[in-house]
């Protein structure tokens, strides 16, 4: 019997946890009682997807996903701040 690399086992376990986080964030987006709950759940969902992309990059031993991760995190941050300001009413004329 072959032995399992402990590093790979931890990475696959973390992928499972991130997948559970994605599922829970999706439920919160669908059921959130307020728009702010949905906004925060979307931001959390985006960060979980960034984590999945980073884990996949580590497992595949490539750095091809790093630019995608950086752009997704940047757009997620800017989008969250913009939507929060809009929902708060800071953009009202």
N, C-alpha and C positions, 0 to 999 in steps of 0.2 A: 504494500500500500504506500502511495506517495504521501508525503507530508504537505500540509497546507502552510503557505507562507503567512506568518502572523500579520505582516503589513497588509497583505491583500484581504485577509479576513476582517481587519479593522476598517479598511476602506469600503468593503462591501456592506458591513454593518452600518457604517455612517451613511452610505447611499440609501439603505433601508430607512434610517431615521429621517433623512432629508425627504424621502418620498412620503413618509407619514406627515411631515410638516407641510408639504405641498398639498396633500389631501385635506388636512385640517384648515389650511388657509383658503382653499377653494370652497369649503363648506362655509367658512365665515364670510367670504365674499358673497355667496348666494343668500345667506340667511341674516347677514348683519343688520341690526335694527336701525343704525344710522349710517349716513354717508361717510362719516369719519371712521367708523368701524370697518367699512368696506375699503376705504383708502389705506388704512394701516394694514389690513389683511393683504391687500395687493402689494404693498411694499415688502411685507414679510414673504409673500409668495415669490417676488422677484429675487430677494436675497437667497431663498432656498434654491431657486433655479440656478443662480450664480454658484452656489455651493455644489450643486450637482455637476455643473460644467467643470468646476475645478477638480472635483473628485474624478470625473471621467478623464480629465487631462492627466492627472497623476496616475490613474490605472493604465492608461494607454501610453504613458511615458512620452508625451508630446507636449509642446507648448503652443499648439495651434489654436487653442481656445482662449488664450490669455487676452487677446485683443477684444474678442467678443465679450468676455467677462468684464473687462474694463469699461467698454461702451455701455453694456447693459446696466452695470452698477451706476454709472454716471447719469444715464437717462432716467433710471429709476429714482435716483435722488432728486434730480431736477423736477421730474414729474410729480413726485410726492409733495415737494415744497410748493410747486405751482398750484396743484389741486387743493392743498390745504389752505393756501392763501385765498383761492377762489371760493371755497366753501365757507371760509370765515367771513368773507365779505370785504376783504382788503382791496379788491379790484373794483368795488362799486364806485360809480361816478357821482 
